[in-house]
Amino acid sequence: MKTNTVLPTYQELDTLTAVPRARSLSPLSWGYNMSKDALGYSRRLMEEYGDIVRVPFPLRPTYQVTDADLIGRILLGTEKTNAKSWVYDRLKILLGNGLITSKGDLWRKQRRLSNPAFLPKVAHSFVQMMQDETNKMADEWEKRIEKDPVIDISTEMMKLTYTIIVRALFSLDLSEKAGVIKGSLHEMQEYANHLFYSILPMPLFVPTRKNMRAKHALKRMDEVVYQVIHEHRKSPDRYQDLLSIYLNARDEETGESMSDQQLRDEVITLMLAGHDTTAFSLSMAFDLIAKHPAVLNKLQDEYTSLPGSSLRAEDLRSLSYTGMVFSEVLRLFPATWVIPRELTEPLTYKNHIFPEKSNFMLFQYLTHRNPRYWAQPEAFIPERFDPENSTKHHPFAYFPFGGGQRSCVGSHFAKMEGHIILATLLQRFHIEPVLDQPYQIKARITLVLDPGVKVRLTKKA
């Protein structure tokens, strides 16, 4: 990305921490530059000041970090040493105390209750459903491309991943409520973006236009989710889905189950965070594959060994090159592009002293492209994730799903979904890039595409 922003002047050392410090005219100036071009502006800070740089966030010392050793030390720590930062507290307005926002004993309890829902054997039970929904979309594409071979893959992937997460969560036909859910999710995502970048956001009770829209979306979403929870409690043996596993889960330490409020918080967390990130990753995957014919040919060779068009859970093991491709997509374009953390006690690292309450912005997007850790960091090279090469990169130079005890509980589900969708669609269509349709990647609470990625499809014989 290009930016015309003038970099702050350089100060040799911050007197307290011995960390290079970037000075802007004001914290508002830094916040403005981040909101306009977070990826480009932060990259220039890294290139100018290094892998640990203090940025002028108000009220508390804040550091942009692309040093893999420090990232590992923070992510592998416990809540005794660091915790999720104040950014996540803001999101509680939307997500309540789901896994993304909860802390301490509550988080540990929720993680124990949630783990059974995301075991590999549970994820594998959704293989056929994922493939069925993908084939339905492919059937529609076959008809559409007879008139126009160009499709907006971003829009299509949002539709598909939304359908998959709703079916995995609820195993109900919510088609009559699809408009309500999609509209509410969109409004909640927009409000989350607003909370992420605002220096001092207005409390939700203040009747601003943004607040009113967010409150309305929350009300509509809660009505649907609580109704579904009620249906599942009324007929506990009727459904085989993630919500049912949540309902039946018992804490191994206390024997307690989740309340309706806790169920609501986890369900909305999964819906809000569990489909648009995968949709973004898949959109970038199709775009990169279309622009790299050699990669596409290797994928097609891999798919010739599959037993027809119907994938089974055991077939996923043979999708090794697909896995490399998806991993490389997540390296170049991690949907979660930054992880905020806050120290709960002082930290000494090398010659740096970070005081308690220091905030860290652990930059996946920049660390994944840091030339200290990656040869040809801007190039799309899936082979770098060949098992023979996987030990050559620093374990925390690549962390698309976070790391340590608070790593993403749904990472296996997301990767499996990505592999199935790629394999299913690329068996049915040849894909080419649309080079005259530029797009931008913008850093909101997650990475988003503006306006979207278009590709040209041809039905295979």
Phi and psi in degrees as a GROMACS rama.xvg file:
@    title "Ramachandran Plot"
@    xaxis  label "Phi"
@    yaxis  label "Psi"
@TYPE xy
-101.228  145.727  LYS-2
-144.644  142.603  THR-3
-97.6363  7.3632  ASN-4
-64.5299  134.178  THR-5
-80.0162  128.291  VAL-6
-66.9002  150.93  LEU-7
-62.4151  157.137  PRO-8
-69.326  152.136  THR-9
-92.0189  132.841  TYR-10
-114.033  130.952  GLN-11
-53.7916  -55.1447  GLU-12
-143.108  142.599  LEU-13
-74.4195  127.86  ASP-14
-64.448  -27.7239  THR-15
-83.4771  -44.5282  LEU-16
-109.76  -8.90785  THR-17
58.1275  30.8109  ALA-18
-107.758  133.123  VAL-19
-52.0289  137.788  PRO-20
-122.476  130.085  ARG-21
-94.9152  128.261  ALA-22
-107.655  123.675  ARG-23
-101.066  174.42  SER-24
-61.1522  -33.1487  LEU-25
-165.821  163.122  SER-26
-56.4544  -33.4211  PRO-27
-63.7503  -36.7179  LEU-28
-64.2463  -45.0349  SER-29
-61.5111  -45.296  TRP-30
-61.7951  -38.3039  GLY-31
-64.2824  -46.7127  TYR-32
-62.5136  -37.6317  ASN-33
-67.0719  -40.9926  MET-34
-68.4047  -28.7818  SER-35
-83.1023  -38.1687  LYS-36
-158.288  69.4855  ASP-37
-61.5926  -41.1044  ALA-38
-69.6025  -47.3006  LEU-39
-67.8711  -43.9849  GLY-40
-65.2465  -44.9049  TYR-41
-67.0265  -35.5376  SER-42
-60.9524  -42.2946  ARG-43
-67.5659  -34.6935  ARG-44
-62.9166  -43.2682  LEU-45
-61.4964  -46.4445  MET-46
-65.1111  -33.308  GLU-47
-82.8279  -41.3851  GLU-48
-111.739  -16.0594  TYR-49
110.583  -167.874  GLY-50
-85.5321  -8.35577  ASP-51
-135.238  116.323  ILE-52
-138.736  134.665  VAL-53
-82.6356  131.317  ARG-54
-112.225  154.323  VAL-55
-83.5796  57.3162  PRO-56
-76.9246  139.631  PHE-57
-71.6758  153.226  PRO-58
77.4665  -27.1611  LEU-59
-147.501  146.103  ARG-60
-65.6295  131.243  PRO-61
-131.862  137.482  THR-62
-130.149  134.657  TYR-63
-88.9233  123.156  GLN-64
-123.298  126.709  VAL-65
-130.276  19.7216  THR-66
-88.7884  112.572  ASP-67
-63.0384  -34.8143  ALA-68
-63.9475  -45.6228  ASP-69
-67.5113  -39.0672  LEU-70
-58.3344  -46.1515  ILE-71
-62.3211  -41.2241  GLY-72
-62.7811  -38.9226  ARG-73
-72.0915  -48.8221  ILE-74
-67.2921  -30.1693  LEU-75
-85.4419  -4.22304  LEU-76
-73.7215  175.942  GLY-77
-111.873  177.918  THR-78
-70.4094  -5.45187  GLU-79
-72.3846  -28.3985  LYS-80
-104.847  -33.0861  THR-81
-156.831  157.831  ASN-82
-141.245  167.554  ALA-83
-61.3029  142.796  LYS-84
-80.2605  -179.435  SER-85
-59.2931  -22.1022  TRP-86
-56.9426  -41.9903  VAL-87
-69.725  -30.3245  TYR-88
-61.4048  -36.9818  ASP-89
-61.5232  -35.2319  ARG-90
-74.4172  -9.64132  LEU-91
-62.3742  -23.8092  LYS-92
-55.732  -36.3037  ILE-93
-95.8827  -43.6376  LEU-94
-100.82  -6.65669  LEU-95
62.3175  -137.415  GLY-96
-109.22  52.3999  ASN-97
-74.8843  -179.221  GLY-98
-60.2506  -31.7348  LEU-99
-70.2673  -34.5106  ILE-100
-106.213  -22.7346  THR-101
-72.7889  159.826  SER-102
-137.195  167.591  LYS-103
58.9514  -140.447  GLY-104
-62.6432  -36.9319  ASP-105
-62.0343  -44.8831  LEU-106
-62.1105  -44.7931  TRP-107
-60.4078  -39.8403  ARG-108
-65.5801  -46.1503  LYS-109
-64.6709  -34.9378  GLN-110
-66.2796  -42.0358  ARG-111
-61.8436  -40.9725  ARG-112
-71.316  -28.755  LEU-113
-85.5985  -27.3812  SER-114
-52.4989  -43.32  ASN-115
-59.5479  -28.6881  PRO-116
-71.2661  -17.605  ALA-117
-121.631  22.4737  PHE-118
-67.0606  148.847  LEU-119
-52.5261  -38.6316  PRO-120
-65.2922  -31.4486  LYS-121
-72.1976  -45.6327  VAL-122
-57.4127  -40.0732  ALA-123
-65.0998  -23.3772  HIS-124
-68.7277  -13.1157  SER-125
-100.515  5.44041  PHE-126
-58.1595  -49.0324  VAL-127
-65.1908  -40.7957  GLN-128
-62.2916  -44.9878  MET-129
-59.8169  -42.8718  MET-130
-69.0609  -38.5826  GLN-131
-60.7104  -46.178  ASP-132
-66.288  -36.3087  GLU-133
-67.1115  -40.4467  THR-134
-68.1245  -33.2755  ASN-135
-60.5096  -44.0974  LYS-136
-64.4869  -40.6127  MET-137
-63.3277  -38.1109  ALA-138
-60.6088  -41.3319  ASP-139
-65.5609  -39.9343  GLU-140
-60.808  -40.6681  TRP-141
-57.6949  -38.1474  GLU-142
-73.7712  -41.7717  LYS-143
-67.8514  -40.1102  ARG-144
-74.745  -8.37433  ILE-145
-64.9562  -29.8477  GLU-146
-95.7987  -39.0301  LYS-147
-147.993  112.188  ASP-148
-75.2902  -7.41081  PRO-149
-94.2618  127.353  VAL-150
-128.025  153.759  ILE-151
-85.8745  100.18  ASP-152
-66.9638  -27.5119  ILE-153
-64.4636  -47.2378  SER-154
-62.6571  -41.7447  THR-155
-65.5151  -40.1317  GLU-156
-69.7646  -33.9456  MET-157
-62.3553  -43.9679  MET-158
-60.7577  -45.7517  LYS-159
-68.3611  -47.906  LEU-160
-68.2618  -30.1553  THR-161
-63.4272  -47.9395  TYR-162
-59.9913  -42.2253  THR-163
-66.3539  -45.0931  ILE-164
-67.8644  -35.7168  ILE-165
-66.7212  -43.2409  VAL-166
-67.2404  -38.7223  ARG-167
-66.4968  -37.5461  ALA-168
-73.8695  -44.8168  LEU-169
-117.371  -21.0194  PHE-170
45.6574  34.4632  SER-171
-120.349  152.769  LEU-172
-83.8652  101.346  ASP-173
-104.503  28.3471  LEU-174
-60.3048  -33.2591  SER-175
-72.8282  -17.9407  GLU-176
-107.524  6.3398  LYS-177
-59.4627  -40.99  ALA-178
-63.2091  -41.341  GLY-179
-63.8526  -47.3625  VAL-180
-65.2696  -48.0249  ILE-181
-63.0244  -44.5359  LYS-182
-63.373  -41.3932  GLY-183
-67.2447  -42.0767  SER-184
-60.1585  -41.8145  LEU-185
-61.7787  -46.363  HIS-186
-64.0803  -39.6022  GLU-187
-67.2457  -37.9158  MET-188
-64.4002  -42.3129  GLN-189
-63.2112  -38.5289  GLU-190
-70.2248  -36.2683  TYR-191
-62.0382  -40.7113  ALA-192
-60.9869  -41.5099  ASN-193
-61.6427  -44.8376  HIS-194
-66.0416  -34.2733  LEU-195
-64.8099  -38.394  PHE-196
-101.767  -12.9485  TYR-197
-73.1144  135.066  SER-198
-68.3006  -50.0933  ILE-199
-136.113  82.7769  LEU-200
-67.8184  147.271  PRO-201
-67.0735  139.007  MET-202
-56.5928  152.642  PRO-203
-61.8744  -26.3078  LEU-204
-74.2989  -14.8064  PHE-205
-74.2213  124.332  VAL-206
-79.0678  58.0923  PRO-207
-78.2351  166.211  THR-208
-61.8662  -44.5689  ARG-209
-61.0216  -44.2819  LYS-210
-64.7209  -40.9903  ASN-211
-64.2908  -42.0309  MET-212
-65.3411  -41.1979  ARG-213
-64.8375  -43.0138  ALA-214
-62.7679  -40.5737  LYS-215
-64.6423  -43.5338  HIS-216
-63.0548  -42.6481  ALA-217
-61.6862  -42.2762  LEU-218
-61.9359  -45.5437  LYS-219
-65.9289  -41.7905  ARG-220
-65.9362  -42.8246  MET-221
-61.6934  -38.4626  ASP-222
-59.1972  -44.2143  GLU-223
-68.0001  -47.9214  VAL-224
-64.9051  -44.8101  VAL-225
-66.3237  -32.5879  TYR-226
-64.7574  -42.5538  GLN-227
-66.5721  -40.4406  VAL-228
-60.3565  -42.8268  ILE-229
-60.8488  -43.4883  HIS-230
-61.2325  -41.0568  GLU-231
-69.5876  -38.373  HIS-232
-67.2727  -34.9089  ARG-233
-68.8455  -34.2247  LYS-234
-131.199  73.2672  SER-235
-64.9065  -23.7761  PRO-236
-93.7964  0.356802  ASP-237
-82.4302  -27.8739  ARG-238
-114.364  147.984  TYR-239
-125.156  87.0393  GLN-240
-153.72  -178.937  ASP-241
-65.7855  -37.977  LEU-242
-61.9523  -38.909  LEU-243
-63.0608  -39.471  SER-244
-65.3604  -41.5849  ILE-245
-59.53  -44.9012  TYR-246
-61.7588  -37.371  LEU-247
-87.195  -9.50942  ASN-248
-69.0843  140.137  ALA-249
-126.904  134.446  ARG-250
-65.912  124.301  ASP-251
-64.7024  -20.4964  GLU-252
-92.8775  -35.7806  GLU-253
-114.829  -16.8268  THR-254
77.5196  2.34413  GLY-255
-79.2248  154.722  GLU-256
-111.225  178.315  SER-257
-81.5338  139.329  MET-258
-75.7051  168.717  SER-259
-59.3601  -37.6706  ASP-260
-63.9909  -43.7058  GLN-261
-64.881  -41.0359  GLN-262
-60.5424  -44.3856  LEU-263
-58.0852  -45.8551  ARG-264
-63.3802  -41.5535  ASP-265
-71.0157  -39.1786  GLU-266
-64.1491  -46.9311  VAL-267
-67.9872  -35.0123  ILE-268
-59.6744  -46.1426  THR-269
-65.5046  -40.0664  LEU-270
-68.0489  -41.3539  MET-271
-73.928  -37.1028  LEU-272
-101.806  -11.4172  ALA-273
-101.258  -0.317094  GLY-274
-124.619  -38.2932  HIS-275
-71.3418  -31.1017  ASP-276
-66.5837  -44.6285  THR-277
-66.3242  -37.6073  THR-278
-62.4454  -42.612  ALA-279
-61.7061  -46.7333  PHE-280
-60.3714  -42.6961  SER-281
-67.0962  -38.2212  LEU-282
-60.3108  -45.8682  SER-283
-67.1675  -34.1765  MET-284
-62.3045  -48.5288  ALA-285
-63.5334  -38.6021  PHE-286
-63.8987  -46.9542  ASP-287
-66.8618  -41.6657  LEU-288
-62.389  -43.1203  ILE-289
-61.7755  -33.1399  ALA-290
-87.1957  -2.80449  LYS-291
-129.751  84.3241  HIS-292
-57.1356  -32.76  PRO-293
-64.5566  -38.1422  ALA-294
-66.213  -43.8351  VAL-295
-59.5313  -41.7033  LEU-296
-63.5464  -40.394  ASN-297
-65.2841  -38.333  LYS-298
-63.8029  -43.2623  LEU-299
-63.6706  -37.7975  GLN-300
-62.2315  -39.5062  ASP-301
-64.6553  -37.2975  GLU-302
-75.5394  -17.4977  TYR-303
-66.3342  -20.5206  THR-304
-86.2405  -6.09907  SER-305
-77.29  149.223  LEU-306
-79.2753  77.4148  PRO-307
76.2394  -160.328  GLY-308
-91.7354  -0.929729  SER-309
-102.622  108.148  SER-310
-81.3054  141.089  LEU-311
-112.72  164.652  ARG-312
-57.3239  -38.6989  ALA-313
-69.5567  -20.6701  GLU-314
-71.6366  -20.5207  ASP-315
-61.2976  -28.1454  LEU-316
-65.4267  -25.0755  ARG-317
-85.479  -4.30081  SER-318
-90.6663  52.6506  LEU-319
-68.5843  -42.7386  SER-320
-70.9645  -35.3285  TYR-321
-57.2982  -41.6307  THR-322
-62.598  -40.691  GLY-323
-63.0613  -43.2628  MET-324
-61.015  -47.45  VAL-325
-65.2153  -38.5786  PHE-326
-63.0245  -40.0646  SER-327
-69.2403  -34.3718  GLU-328
-61.3445  -45.0309  VAL-329
-67.4023  -25.989  LEU-330
-69.2479  -51.5921  ARG-331
-71.1136  -35.8296  LEU-332
-135.673  67.1957  PHE-333
-68.531  120.844  PRO-334
-57.7596  -41.1978  ALA-335
-87.3907  105.544  THR-336
-95.0288  -13.2812  TRP-337
-153.107  144.224  VAL-338
-119.994  115.844  ILE-339
-84.2687  136.855  PRO-340
-136.18  154.523  ARG-341
-130.178  133.424  GLU-342
-71.6179  136.906  LEU-343
-101.445  -2.88117  THR-344
-154.907  159.867  GLU-345
-61.4576  152.832  PRO-346
-133.174  130.305  LEU-347
-106.436  127.444  THR-348
-138.525  117.624  TYR-349
54.4846  -122.809  LYS-350
-101.663  18.5767  ASN-351
-104.333  141.479  HIS-352
-119.193  115.68  ILE-353
-106.33  120.461  PHE-354
-74.3724  162.193  PRO-355
-54.8034  145.974  GLU-356
78.4919  1.90907  LYS-357
-62.29  141.343  SER-358
-108.303  136.988  ASN-359
-115.648  136.44  PHE-360
-106.168  99.2711  MET-361
-83.5068  108.536  LEU-362
-91.4853  98.143  PHE-363
-59.6342  -49.6081  GLN-364
-56.4937  -44.1237  TYR-365
-78.9004  -40.2337  LEU-366
-63.405  -38.6427  THR-367
-65.1108  -17.7817  HIS-368
-115.556  12.896  ARG-369
-74.4517  120.42  ASN-370
-64.3209  -14.1848  PRO-371
-64.4723  -27.8058  ARG-372
-114.815  -17.2023  TYR-373
-131.54  128.986  TRP-374
-75.0291  140.393  ALA-375
46.0636  60.1125  GLN-376
-62.4698  -24.8748  PRO-377
-88.9057  -7.70674  GLU-378
-85.9135  148.458  ALA-379
-91.0601  100.548  PHE-380
-131.543  87.9593  ILE-381
-58.2266  -28.5465  PRO-382
-62.552  -17.2327  GLU-383
-65.5415  -15.4809  ARG-384
-103.109  13.6568  PHE-385
-58.2982  136.983  ASP-386
-51.087  -29.9061  PRO-387
-69.6807  -22.8933  GLU-388
-102.88  -12.5834  ASN-389
-63.822  -25.309  SER-390
-83.1069  -3.14197  THR-391
-83.9521  -16.7298  LYS-392
-102.442  153.203  HIS-393
-60.5453  135.197  HIS-394
-60.629  -22.3076  PRO-395
-114.223  20.4332  PHE-396
-86.2989  -4.7692  ALA-397
-143.158  110.313  TYR-398
-149.24  61.2954  PHE-399
-63.9989  -22.8794  PRO-400
-112.197  24.6987  PHE-401
78.1015  -151.934  GLY-402
-173.772  166.541  GLY-403
72.6729  -158.978  GLY-404
-68.8052  -18.1954  GLN-405
-106.631  26.1045  ARG-406
-66.0758  159.979  SER-407
-62.68  122.957  CYS-408
-68.1823  -23.6879  VAL-409
-99.1089  17.9153  GLY-410
-62.645  -41.7537  SER-411
-64.6308  -42.4864  HIS-412
-59.4089  -46.5419  PHE-413
-64.8164  -43.8698  ALA-414
-66.3831  -42.2114  LYS-415
-61.5459  -43.7376  MET-416
-59.7774  -45.3244  GLU-417
-60.9657  -44.0431  GLY-418
-63.738  -43.3033  HIS-419
-65.0513  -44.3129  ILE-420
-65.3457  -44.216  ILE-421
-60.3252  -50.133  LEU-422
-64.0578  -41.487  ALA-423
-66.4036  -46.2448  THR-424
-75.0148  -36.7569  LEU-425
-76.3991  -13.2303  LEU-426
-76.0886  -23.1942  GLN-427
-104.355  -19.759  ARG-428
-135.397  144.909  PHE-429
-91.2098  140.643  HIS-430
-123.156  137.394  ILE-431
-133.081  153.456  GLU-432
-77.5704  156.14  PRO-433
-109.183  98.8546  VAL-434
-78.2552  -17.8674  LEU-435
-97.566  21.7633  ASP-436
-122.756  78.3882  GLN-437
-69.3502  157.396  PRO-438
-144.909  165.283  TYR-439
-119.724  150.482  GLN-440
-105.724  120.455  ILE-441
-114.151  141.232  LYS-442
-92.3938  102.086  ALA-443
-102.273  -141.944  ARG-444
-67.0965  -28.2973  ILE-445
-129.644  171.284  THR-446
-72.4712  140.518  LEU-447
-134.458  158.957  VAL-448
-102.498  138.355  LEU-449
-137.3  115.07  ASP-450
-86.1273  -20.8168  PRO-451
154.048  171.783  GLY-452
-105.23  130.052  VAL-453
-111.963  144.009  LYS-454
-134.725  160.824  VAL-455
-106.863  128.123  ARG-456
-112.404  145.22  LEU-457
-131.447  130.35  THR-458
-68.8471  135.124  LYS-459
-79.9116  152.471  LYS-460
